[in-house]
């Protein structure tokens, strides 16, 4: 914005602006309030200190010079909207802030009055371990505050600069200028009205760009001037090893009204095999009509090879012989075809159950003797009961971990009760179905240290009666300690990926277990990492690749402090000996 003006001012921010709180409903339906006013106050004070050589505010600040003017920023109105769109684990938020910036002389006369409008749209991320609840609002509020304070400072600066650029103008001929405020020096410089900020997002949010990852570079551009900007461009340059993978390195910015912010996104998918190196990313924004531009921003990022081939999940990993979990037990059930021909087949369910069992043995350290695989006609209700009631109980200890994987179908009654469908199951004979509550009751009696249920498949209504209110599936039994990762949070056909020949959730479950979910790259894949990865990936893939909506359910929500969040499900081959 140029050098600070040699003027002493007093800044006033009324309580309506300082105490502003943005209200929204989080993913669990709870009313939340984000303290935006505090951030606006901090940004306005900092902006004033960068605009004038002497600023006093709320009894604090410079005391070496008496104020020559008063600047007051008052809130007029505001609106906020958080759209419930869960694609890529982030949701779009829109905020419009309307305020008035006034400049007074010491007698209280208004010397200038400027409307300040900020229209800001930005994606906010959900917390990865609580994907259905809270959002991370700090970056969103910081960006709005900076844009708002920049706009106020530019308007106020222009008011005082009027005296410098047009000294012959008087207050009588220009009542909205600050002509009666003395200035002790009179040099200004032309600068671009554009301001911008750059953020880089990678798929697992570990700030390392890895082979096979989808990378998004978002540039938020704001018009801090008083006139529309119709011709502006954003360009990327830097290390060829990174820039070469972006389809376009130069994008136009739509017309920006004064105070308006728009986001420009560059998207690239890195090849599976990349060289580990540091790379530079340079971002430039230019107003082409005036040939002016703010300073270029340079970011340094780390590119890293992982050795993981994303589409190679059917190659069973080499057994990690040094990593053992002798107290972990797996029941893997996959039913692709049913005795009742009215039930739609699940093309890949049987294979999915087999692959899951191999993965937990190879990377999860589960002994083969601790695994029971039930497929198709060998997955009768009596077979499931035999495993739960006869095979498991003698093996239980206080350290036992039990994992149940079920690929197939489930049906839901009008009360929301979930019934799993074994091989002989039929919608016309409910006695052949397996109530989820019976399964969970059997698991609860085992008194294992931790129990996990993984379900991937179709969820449909058992009977449909328009006269009866049908409740949604109830996967979260009250008081249960079982952690459930379910392929969909509602009725769903349970997408199957023909390209990779797996259920969609299972495909990403396998990728998670082989290391792609290891966000901190410590070599240990935890339950929280798997849950967050599967939720994000299935939601994204169902929308972008299948033009459908499938949102996995994780219940109860995992929290960082929960011991179960850190439960290790697999270890990578690279550090097996650690």
N, C-alpha and C positions, 0 to 999 in steps of 0.2 A: 504493500500500500504506500510505500515511500517513507521518507524520513518523518519522525514525529514532528507535529506542528508545535511551534514554540508558544503554546497557550496553556494556561492553567484553568482546569474545569472541575466542576463538582458533578459526580454521577449519581443519579437517583433511580432506583429500581423498586417500584411499588410491590407490596406483598402479593398481589394477584399474579404477578409474573414469577416472583421468587418462589412461591409455594405451589406452582403448577405441578399437578400430578396427572399423568396419562393413565386412564383406566382401560383395561382390556380383560377379556376372558381367556384364561390359559387352556391348554389342551385337555385338562381334566374338568373344565367347566367352572373353575373358581375365579372370582373377581379379583384382579390384581391391580396394583397402582405402581407406576414407575415414576420416581421423583425427577421429572425433567427440569423443573424450575431451578433446582440447585445447580445443575450443569449450565443452564442458560446464564445464571448469575455469574458463575466463575468465568465463563467465556466473555461476557460483556465487560467485566472488570479488566481482564487481560487485553481485550481488544482496545479499550480506552487507553490503557497504559502504553500500547504500541502506537496509538494515534496522536497522543498529546505528551508534552514533556512533563506535565504535572497533573496528577489526578488524585482527587480525594473522594472517598466513598464510605458511607456509614461510619463516619468519624475516624476512618483510617486513611492512610496514604500520605501524599506529599504535604508538607506544612511550610515549605520555604517560599511559597507564593500564594497570595490570596486568589480565590477563584475569579475568573473574568467572565465565566458563563456557567450555566447549569444545563446539563443534558439529562433528560428524563425519558425512559423507555417504558411505555405502558402497553399492557396486553389488551387487544381488542376482542379477538375470539380465536378459536382453534377447533380443529377437527382431527380425529384419528381413527384409522381403520386397520385392523389386523385381519387379513384374509386367511381363512382356514384351508390352506393348500399345503399338503405335506410332502410335495415332491422334493427330492434331494435333501430331506431333513431340514428344510428351511422354508419360511413363509414370508410373503411380501407384506410389508407394513407401509402405510401411507399416512403422512401427517402434513397438515397445512396450518401455519402459524401466522396470524395477522396481528401486527402491533403498530404503534405510532411512536416515532422518535422525534422529540421536540427539543429545541434549543431555546433557552430563556436568557435574558440579561439579568443583572442582579436586582432589577426592580420587578421582575416577574413578567416582563413583556415577552411574548412569543416572537422569536426572531426567525425561526424556521420550523416547519412541521412536515415530516416525511412519513408516508406509509411504508411499512416494512412487511413484506410477504415472503414466506418461505414455503415452498411446496417440495416435500422430500419423500422419495420412495426408495426403500432399501429392503433387502432380504435379511431377516433375523433368524438366527439358528436356534434350534431346539437343543437342550442339553442332551448329549448323546446317551447318557445312562438313564434318562427319564424322557424318552421320546414323545410321550403323550401328554406331557405337562408343561414344564417351564421353558421360557424363551430367554436367550441371552440378549439383553437390551442395551448394555453399556456402550458398545460401538455405535449403535443406532442413535442414542441420545447424544453421544459426543459429537458425531458428525453433524447432527441438526444444530447443536449449540455453536459449533464453529462456523457453519454457514450463516446462522442468524447473526452472530456477533460481527462477522465480516461484512454483512450487508449494512448493519447499523453503522459501523465505523466508516464504510465507504460513503454513506449518505451524509454523515456528520462532517467528514473530511471535506466533501464537496461544498458544504455550506460555508465553511471557513475559507476554503480556497477561492470562493467567489470574489472576496476582497482583493486577492492577489491577482487574479486573472482579469478583473474588470474594476480597477480602482476608481474609475469615474462614476460608477453606479452608486446611487445613494439609497437610503432606506425608503425615501419617498417614492422613488421610481421602481424599486424592487423590494416590496414589503416582506418577501419570504427569504431574503438573504440575510446573512449575519454581518452586515456592513458596519454595524456599530461596535463590533468586537475588534479591538486592536490586535494586530499581528506584528510580531517583532522581527520576522524575516519573511521573504516572499519568493522562495523557490519551490517549484513543484516539478514532477516529472511524469510523463505519460506512461501509464502501465495498462496491461490488459485487464479487463473486467472479469476474466475467467479465473476461477480457482478450481483445483481438482485434488482428488485423493485416490490412491491406488491400494487395492487389497488383492492378495493372491490366495486362492482356495484350492486345496487338494482333497481328494476323496476321503482319506482317513483322517484329515485335519491334524496331521503331525508336522506340518510345515516342511516336509521333505518331498520333493517331486520324484516319484518312483516309477520304474518301468511299468507300463500298462495303465498308469493312472490317468484319469481325466482331470485336467487342470483348467481353472477358470481365473482369468485376470479381470477384475472389475474396476473400472475407472468412474468415479462419481464426479461429474462436472457441474459446477455451480456458476450462475451468472450473478456476480456481485455488483454489477453496474445498474444504471437507471434505464437503459434502453435494451430492447430485445437484441439477441445475438443470433443471426440466421445462418452464418457460415462458420462452422468450427469443425475441426477434425482431431481425432486421437490417433497416435501412431505408436507402434512398438518397435524397438530395436534392441540390440544387445548381442549376447552370445549366440552364434548360429546354431549350436547344438540344441538350443531351446527354441529360438524364434522360428526355425525351419518347420516346426510341427504345427504352427498356427496357420489355418487356411488363409487368413487375411491379417495383415499387420497394420492396416490403416482403415479406420471406420469414421463415418460422418456422425456428427452430433445433431440431433433434431433441434429445431429452433428453441432457444432458451429465453423465456420471459424473465424480466428482472426478479431476482431472488429465487428462481426456479433451479432445481437440481435434477439431472437425468443421469442414469447409469448406462455405461457402455461396457459390453462384455466381450472379451476375446476368449475363445474356448479351443483347447487342443487336447488330443489324446496322445500320450507319449508311447513310443514303441516298447514292447516287452523288454528288449535288450538295449540298454543305454549305458554309457560310460559314467562312472561315478566321478563327479566334478562339481565345482562351484560355477554358477552361471550368473551373468548380469542381465537384468531386465530394465530397459530404459523406456520411460513413458513420457511422451511429449503431447501437449495440447496447444493448438494454434487457432487463433481467430483469423481466418484467411482474408476476410474483407479488409481488415486494418493491418494485417501482417504483424500482429502483436501476439505475444505468448508468455505465460508464466514460466518459471524455471522448470527445466526437465527434472523428473524424479528418477532416481536409480535405486533399484532393489537388488540385493544379492540373495540368491536362493541356492539350495543344495539339491543336485540331481543325484539319484542313487539307484543302482541296479539291485533287484531283489532276488533274482534267480527263480522267481515264481512265474510259471506259465499259466496265465489265468484260465485258458480254455483247455487245460490239460488235466482236468479233475479226475478223469477216468483212469489215469495212470496212478496206481496205488503207491503212496509214498513208501520209501524204504523204512523198515521197522526201526524205531528209535530204541535200541536195546538197552541203553543206559538209563532211560526214563521209564520208571515203572509206577503204576498206581494199582497195587494189588487189592485195594479196598473199594475199587470202583467196579460197578456192575452195569451192564448194558442189555436192555431188551429192545431188539430192533424188529419192528413189525412192518411189513409191506404187503399190501393187498391190491393187486392190479386188476384182477377179474373176480367176479362173484358168482356164487351158485345161482342167485336170482338174476336172470338175464335182463330184467328191467333196470338194474343198476348200471350206470355208465361205467365202463372200464377206466382204470387209471393206468395209462400206458407205461409209466416208468416207476410205479410205486414199489414193485418187487425189487427191481434193480437198485432203487434208492436205498432201501433198507439194507441190502447187501453192502453197498458202498459205504454207508454210514458205519456199519460194523467193522469193515476193513480200516477205515480211517481212525476210529477210536483205538483199534489195536495197534496200528502203525505209528500214529502220532500222539495218541492219548495214553499210551502205556497200559492199556487194559489187557490183561491176560486173556488168551483165547478161551480158557475155562470159565471166565467170568462173563461170557457173551452168549446170549441165546437169540438166534435168528429165526423168525417165524414169517413164512412167505406163502401167499395165496392160500391153497387148500390146507396148508399146515398152520393156518392162523384162525382156527375155530375159537369160539368163546372158551371152550374147555381147554384148549392149548394155552390161551392167555391166563386162565385161572391156574393151570398147573404151574406155570412159571412163577406167578405172583404168590400163590398160596403154598406151594410145595417146594419149589427149587430155591427161591430167594431166602426165606426166613432162616434156615440153618446157617447161612453165610453172614448174617448181619452182625455188625459190631458198632460201637459208638463212633467209629471213624468211617463208616460205610457211606458211599455216594452211589445213588441209583439213578440211572438215566433211562427213560423210556422214550423211544422214537416210534411214531406211528405215522405211516404214509398210507392214505386211503380215503375213506369218506366218514363223515359224521352227519348226524341228523339232529334237528332241534325241534323240540315240542313248542306249543304255543306259550308255555310258561318260561321258555328259555333254557330248559334242561337239555344238555348235550348228551347224545347217545352215539358212541363209536360203533362202526359197522364192521363186525368180523366177517369172515368168508361166507358163512351161512346166513348172514343178516339179510333182512327184508323189510321194506317199509310197511308191508301188510301184516307182519308178525313181529310186534315190538319185543316179544319175549326172546327173540334171537339177537336183539341189539345189546350192546354193552354200555350201560350207563357210566358216564364219566365219574359220577359220584362213587360208584362201586370200585372203579379202578383206583381212585384217589384214597378211598377208605382202606383198601388193601395196602397201598403204599404207606399210608400214615401208620398202620400197625407195625410196619417194619422198624420204625423209630431210627431211620438212617440219619446221618449227620446232615445230608442234603439230598433232595430228590428233585429231578428235573424232568419235565414232560415237553417233548418236541413233537408238534403235530404239523404235517404238511398234507393238504388235500382239500377236497370239496366239502363245503358245509351247506346243507340245504334244509328246507323246512320239511318236517315229517308229514304234517297234514296242513293244508291251507284252508281256512274258513274265514271269509270276509266279515262274518258277524262277530268274530272273536278277536280281541286285541292280541297280536302276537308280539311277545317280548324278544329282544335280541339274545343271541347265545350267551349263556352264563358260564364262562370258563373260569372265573375267579371265585372259587368256593370260599365262603367266609371262614376265617380261622385256619385255613390250610397253609402249610409251610412250603408247599410245592411251588417251584418256579416254573412258569409255563411260557414257552415261546411258540405261538400259534401263527400259522401262515396268513390268517386274515382276522381282523377284529369284528367281522360281521358275516352274514351269509355270503358265500363266494364259491365260484366254480373251481378255485384253486388252480391258478395258471400252471401249465406245464410247458417247458421250454423245448420245443422240437429240435432246435438247432443243437443244443447240448445234451438232449435226451435225459432230462431230469425234471422233477418238480422245481418250480422257480425258487421256492424257499430252500429246498435241499441243495440246489446248485450253489447258492451263495453260502449255505451252511458249510459245504465242503471247502469252498474257497476260503472261508473264514478259518476253518480248522487247519488249513495248510499254510496259514501265516498272514493272509492279507488283512485280517482284522487286528493284527498286532500293532496298534497305533503308537505305542511307545518304543517299539522295536527292541524289547528286552528278550525276545525269543520265547516268551511264555504267553500263550493265548488264553485269556481269562473269559469267564462267563459274561462279564459286562462287555468286553470287547466283541465277543461273538454276537450278543444280543443287539448292540448298537449297530454293528456292521450289517447284520441280516435285515434289520428294520429299515435302515437307510437304503440299502441296495434293492431290496424287493419293491419298496415304494417307488424308487426311481425307475427301475426296469419295467415295472408294470405300466407305468405312465408313458415312458418314452419309447419302449420297444413293442408293447402290446396294446397301447392306447386304451388301457383299462386302469382300474383303481383297486389295488390290493395293498392294504396297510397291515403289516404284522402286529400282533398283540403281544406285549410283554407284561405279564402280570404275576405277582405284584411288581410295580416299577422298581428297577434296581437303583440303589443309591450308592454313592461312592463309599460311604462308611459301612455298608453292609458287608459282613465277612463273605457272603456268597458271591459278591461281585468279583472278588479276587480269586475265586475257585479256578484252578488251572485245568483246562480241558485238553490242551495239546501243547507240544513243544516242537520247535523247528529243528530240522536235522542239523542245521549249521551249529547249534550249541548243545547238542545232546549230551556231551560229556560234562557240561557245567553243573 
